[in-house]
Amino acid sequence: MQMKRQDILETALRLFECEGYQSVGIDRIIAESGVAKMTMYKHFRSKDELIIAVLREKDRRILLSLHAFVERHRTFRSRVKAVFLWHNAWFNSPAFNGCMFAHAAAEFREHTSEIRRVGEGHKFKLENLLVSLLAQANPAMAQEMAGQFMLLLEGARISAYLRNRRDSALLAWRIAESLLAAQI
């Protein structure tokens, strides 16, 4: 039974990532995942519930991948840079279609929706990773610098997606590196 749930989740993740949330209907997800409508609604009571599950799964995968990538680096500076290098690899991958969390926020504008909260939570987790890395060198400035780095990464993500600037994470790193040099 969990296999069917995973099939639905994988299909929805692929379709939502490539085509958006509102343009993909439940009937298409059911058809492409090869499950019965009853099975779909047994696992996900609504499309919103499915979107939330997809975003949570995407959050889990991104953080797992990013943490593993950062852990392969040993020095303070290389670990911070690794966050930008991970984004660079993502921006240059064939699977890059922008940020699913930003797309969800654009499609679901209600600030109190669970869909938006999942996206906000994802961004806070990314920022907290940066805080933990930056605190190793300058605990007093870690929170502020992490916020600045998040702005750089968000801008890089938008630039990579809208302007096809696939080198934007590397450009953002050069700015971050100069900020680091001034603070550490």
C-alpha positions as CSV (number, residue, x, y, z in Angstrom):
1,M,0.0,0.0,0.0
2,Q,2.9,2.4,0.7
3,M,4.2,1.7,-2.8
4,K,1.0,3.1,-4.3
5,R,1.3,6.2,-2.0
6,Q,4.9,6.6,-3.2
7,D,3.9,6.2,-6.9
8,I,1.3,9.0,-6.4
9,L,3.9,11.2,-4.6
10,E,6.6,10.7,-7.3
11,T,4.2,11.4,-10.1
12,A,2.8,14.5,-8.5
13,L,6.3,15.8,-7.6
14,R,7.4,15.3,-11.3
15,L,4.3,17.0,-12.7
16,F,4.2,19.9,-10.2
17,E,7.8,20.6,-10.6
18,C,7.6,20.7,-14.4
19,E,4.1,22.2,-14.9
20,G,3.0,23.9,-11.7
21,Y,0.4,23.1,-9.2
22,Q,-2.9,24.5,-10.4
23,S,-2.4,23.4,-14.0
24,V,-2.0,19.7,-13.1
25,G,-5.2,18.0,-12.2
26,I,-5.9,15.1,-9.9
27,D,-7.2,13.0,-12.7
28,R,-3.9,13.3,-14.6
29,I,-1.9,12.4,-11.5
30,I,-4.1,9.3,-11.0
31,A,-3.8,8.3,-14.6
32,E,0.0,8.8,-14.8
33,S,0.6,7.1,-11.4
34,G,-1.5,4.1,-12.4
35,V,-3.7,4.1,-9.3
36,A,-7.4,4.1,-8.8
37,K,-9.2,7.2,-7.7
38,M,-10.2,5.5,-4.5
39,T,-6.5,4.7,-3.8
40,M,-5.6,8.3,-4.4
41,Y,-8.1,9.7,-2.0
42,K,-7.2,7.0,0.6
43,H,-3.7,8.4,0.8
44,F,-4.4,12.1,0.1
45,R,-7.8,13.5,1.0
46,S,-7.4,16.6,-1.2
47,K,-5.1,18.1,-3.8
48,D,-3.8,20.5,-1.2
49,E,-2.9,17.6,1.1
50,L,-1.0,16.1,-1.9
51,I,0.8,19.4,-2.6
52,I,1.8,19.6,1.0
53,A,3.2,16.1,1.0
54,V,5.1,16.8,-2.2
55,L,6.6,19.9,-0.8
56,R,7.6,18.1,2.4
57,E,9.2,15.4,0.3
58,K,11.1,17.9,-1.8
59,D,12.2,19.7,1.4
60,R,13.5,16.4,2.8
61,R,15.4,15.5,-0.4
62,I,17.0,18.9,-0.8
63,L,18.1,19.1,2.8
64,L,19.5,15.6,2.7
65,S,21.4,16.3,-0.5
66,L,22.7,19.7,0.6
67,H,23.8,18.4,4.1
68,A,25.6,15.5,2.5
69,F,27.3,17.8,0.0
70,V,28.4,20.2,2.7
71,E,29.7,17.4,4.9
72,R,32.1,16.3,2.2
73,H,34.0,19.6,2.8
74,R,36.3,20.1,5.8
75,T,37.3,23.7,6.2
76,F,34.9,26.5,7.3
77,R,35.2,28.5,4.0
78,S,34.8,25.4,1.8
79,R,31.7,24.3,3.8
80,V,30.1,27.7,3.3
81,K,31.1,27.8,-0.3
82,A,29.7,24.2,-0.7
83,V,26.2,25.6,-0.2
84,F,26.7,27.9,-3.2
85,L,28.3,25.1,-5.2
86,W,25.4,22.8,-4.5
87,H,23.0,25.4,-5.9
88,N,25.3,25.9,-8.9
89,A,25.1,22.1,-9.6
90,W,21.3,22.3,-9.2
91,F,20.9,25.3,-11.5
92,N,22.9,23.6,-14.2
93,S,21.1,20.3,-14.0
94,P,18.5,19.3,-16.6
95,A,16.0,18.9,-13.7
96,F,16.1,22.6,-12.8
97,N,12.7,24.3,-13.1
98,G,13.1,27.0,-10.5
99,C,12.1,26.7,-6.9
100,M,9.0,24.6,-6.1
101,F,8.5,26.5,-2.9
102,A,8.5,29.9,-4.6
103,H,6.2,28.6,-7.3
104,A,3.8,27.3,-4.7
105,A,3.9,30.6,-2.9
106,A,3.1,32.4,-6.2
107,E,0.2,30.0,-6.9
108,F,-1.2,29.9,-3.4
109,R,-1.1,33.5,-2.2
110,E,-2.9,33.1,1.1
111,H,-0.2,33.7,3.7
112,T,-1.9,31.5,6.3
113,S,-2.1,28.4,4.1
114,E,-0.3,25.2,5.0
115,I,1.2,25.2,1.5
116,R,3.0,28.5,2.1
117,R,4.0,27.5,5.6
118,V,5.8,24.4,4.3
119,G,7.7,26.7,1.8
120,E,8.6,29.1,4.5
121,G,9.7,26.3,6.7
122,H,12.0,25.1,4.0
123,K,13.6,28.5,3.6
124,F,14.1,28.7,7.4
125,K,15.9,25.4,7.4
126,L,18.2,26.5,4.6
127,E,18.9,29.7,6.6
128,N,19.5,27.7,9.8
129,L,22.1,25.6,7.9
130,L,23.9,28.8,7.0
131,V,23.7,30.1,10.5
132,S,25.2,26.9,11.9
133,L,28.0,27.0,9.3
134,L,28.7,30.7,9.8
135,A,28.6,30.5,13.6
136,Q,31.7,28.4,13.5
137,A,33.7,31.5,12.6
138,N,31.7,34.4,13.9
139,P,28.7,33.5,16.2
140,A,27.8,37.2,16.7
141,M,27.3,37.8,13.0
142,A,26.0,34.4,11.9
143,Q,22.3,35.2,11.9
144,E,22.8,38.5,10.0
145,M,25.2,37.0,7.5
146,A,22.9,34.0,6.9
147,G,20.1,36.3,6.1
148,Q,22.3,38.1,3.6
149,F,23.5,34.8,2.1
150,M,19.9,33.7,1.8
151,L,19.1,36.9,-0.2
152,L,22.0,36.1,-2.5
153,L,20.8,32.5,-3.0
154,E,17.2,33.6,-3.6
155,G,18.3,36.2,-6.1
156,A,20.6,33.6,-7.8
157,R,17.8,31.1,-8.0
158,I,15.5,33.7,-9.6
159,S,18.2,34.8,-12.0
160,A,19.0,31.2,-13.0
161,Y,15.3,30.5,-13.6
162,L,14.0,33.7,-15.2
163,R,17.2,34.9,-16.9
164,N,18.8,31.5,-17.6
165,R,21.9,32.8,-15.7
166,R,23.1,29.3,-14.8
167,D,26.3,30.8,-13.3
168,S,24.3,32.9,-10.8
169,A,25.2,30.8,-7.7
170,L,28.9,31.3,-8.5
171,L,28.3,35.0,-8.9
172,A,26.4,35.0,-5.6
173,W,29.3,33.2,-4.0
174,R,31.8,35.9,-5.0
175,I,29.6,38.5,-3.2
176,A,29.3,36.2,-0.2
177,E,33.0,35.6,-0.1
178,S,33.7,39.4,0.0
179,L,31.1,39.7,2.9
180,L,32.9,36.9,4.7
181,A,36.3,38.5,4.2
182,A,34.9,41.7,5.7
183,Q,33.4,40.0,8.8
184,I,35.8,37.1,9.6
